[in-house]
């Protein structure tokens, strides 16, 4: 629903997942940028996003929060809701950075356009997603490091069995989130 709300055109979740899966199978790192906080997003949608990130389609996940900017359709909707206005201090308008939103959620939650999920619940989901993103980035860093060890040292320093062991441990932690 969120993708359809934000984009018009042929893009779909299924086609994006297929492209990410093809990249992963070909050994190509991928970055997926997802925008959360649309007015149509439900908790089920967030759970689906979380579960999609847990799978191995994306090497580097990037999460952003929808922010209303002047001149956009989103701005008009936010203005209709009374969230923003022409006389507001634009320095207070949050950026889309996910970590910034988590750190300043109490100040930023008034700009959250999603009214379906209560703000406190939304915050808890964001924290859970942040842990997942951090873990995915650690996995990606380990994979890059182990690839480098294989190329440079032919696994003399890090035997393959040890690499498999640590990657399995990290992936187990990922699925226990």
C-alpha positions in Angstrom: 0.0 0.0 0.0 2.8 2.4 0.9 4.6 1.9 -2.4 1.4 2.5 -4.4 0.7 5.6 -2.2 4.2 7.1 -2.9 4.8 6.1 -6.5 2.8 5.8 -9.6 3.9 3.6 -12.4 4.9 -0.1 -12.8 7.0 -0.5 -9.6 5.7 -3.2 -7.3 7.0 -4.9 -4.1 7.1 -8.2 -6.0 9.3 -6.8 -8.8 11.6 -5.1 -6.4 12.1 -8.3 -4.4 12.8 -10.2 -7.6 15.4 -7.6 -8.6 17.0 -7.7 -5.2 17.0 -11.5 -5.2 18.6 -11.6 -8.7 21.4 -9.3 -7.4 22.0 -11.4 -4.3 22.2 -14.6 -6.4 24.7 -12.9 -8.8 26.8 -11.7 -5.9 25.9 -8.1 -6.4 25.5 -6.0 -3.3 22.2 -4.1 -3.2 20.8 -1.2 -1.3 17.1 -0.9 -0.6 15.7 2.4 0.5 12.4 2.2 2.2 10.2 5.1 3.3 8.0 4.5 6.3 5.3 6.6 7.9 2.8 6.9 5.0 -0.8 7.7 6.1 -2.0 4.3 4.7 0.6 2.1 6.4 -0.6 -0.4 9.0 1.2 -2.5 11.6 0.9 -5.5 9.3 2.7 -3.5 6.6 5.5 -2.7 9.0 5.7 -6.4 10.0 5.9 -7.4 6.4 8.7 -4.8 5.9 10.5 -6.2 8.9 10.2 -9.7 7.7 11.4 -8.8 4.2 14.5 -7.2 5.7 15.2 -10.4 7.7 15.5 -12.3 4.5 18.7 -12.0 2.5 17.4 -9.9 -0.4 19.1 -6.7 0.7 22.8 -6.2 1.5 22.4 -2.7 2.9 18.9 -1.6 4.1 18.2 2.1 4.3 15.1 3.3 6.1 13.7 6.8 5.9 10.6 8.4 7.5 8.2 10.2 5.2 8.6 14.0 5.8 6.3 16.6 4.3 8.2 19.1 2.1 6.6 22.2 0.6 5.2 21.8 -2.9 4.5 18.1 -2.6 1.3 16.1 -2.4 2.4 14.9 1.0 2.8 18.6 2.1 -0.8 19.3 1.1 -2.0 16.3 3.1 0.0 17.3 6.1 -1.3 20.8 5.8 -4.9 19.5 5.7 -4.2 17.5 8.9 -2.7 20.6 10.6 0.7 19.0 10.9 2.5 21.8 8.9 1.7 25.3 7.7 3.2 28.1 5.8 4.0 30.1 9.0 5.9 27.3 10.7 9.6 27.4 11.6 11.1 25.2 8.9 14.2 24.6 11.0 12.0 22.4 13.2 11.0 20.2 10.2 12.8 16.8 10.7 14.9 15.2 8.0 14.2 11.7 6.7 17.1 10.1 8.6 15.9 7.1 10.5 18.4 7.3 13.4 17.6 11.0 13.8 13.9 10.2 14.1 14.5 7.5 16.7 16.8 9.9 18.8 14.3 12.8 18.5 11.0 10.9 18.3 9.2 12.8 21.1 9.8 16.1 19.1 9.3 14.6 15.7 6.2 12.4 16.3 3.9 15.4 15.5 5.2 15.3 11.9 4.3 11.6 11.6 1.5 11.4 9.0 0.5 7.9 9.9 -2.5 8.1 12.3 -3.3 4.4 12.0 -0.6 3.2 14.4 -0.3 5.0 17.8 3.0 6.9 18.1 4.2 4.9 21.1 3.7 1.6 19.2 5.3 3.2 16.1 8.3 4.1 18.1 8.7 0.5 19.4 8.5 -0.8 15.9 11.2 1.7 14.7 13.5 0.6 17.5 13.0 -3.1 16.4 13.7 -2.1 12.8 16.9 -0.2 13.9 18.3 -3.3 15.6 17.6 -5.3 12.5 19.3 -2.7 10.2 22.3 -2.6 12.5 22.6 -6.4 12.4 22.2 -6.5 8.6 25.0 -3.9 8.3 27.3 -6.0 10.6 26.6 -9.1 8.5 27.4 -7.2 5.3 30.7 -5.9 6.9 31.6 -9.4 8.0 30.9 -10.8 4.5 33.0 -8.1 2.9 35.8 -8.8 5.4 35.7 -12.5 4.8 35.7 -12.1 1.0 38.8 -9.9 1.4 40.5 -12.5 3.6 39.7 -15.2 1.0 41.1 -13.1 -1.8 44.2 -11.7 0.0 45.2 -14.6 2.3 43.5 -17.6 0.6 42.0 -18.3 4.0 45.3 -18.8 5.7 44.4 -16.4 8.5 40.7 -17.2 8.6 39.8 -20.8 7.7 36.5 -21.2 5.9 35.0 -23.3 8.7 35.5 -20.4 11.1 34.0 -18.0 8.7 30.9 -20.2 8.2 30.6 -20.5 12.0 30.6 -16.7 12.6 28.2 -16.0 9.7 25.8 -18.6 11.0 26.0 -17.1 14.5 25.2 -13.6 13.2 22.4 -14.9 11.0 20.9 -16.8 14.0 20.9 -13.6 16.0 19.2 -11.9 13.0 16.3 -14.3 13.0 15.9 -14.2 16.7 15.0 -10.4 16.6 
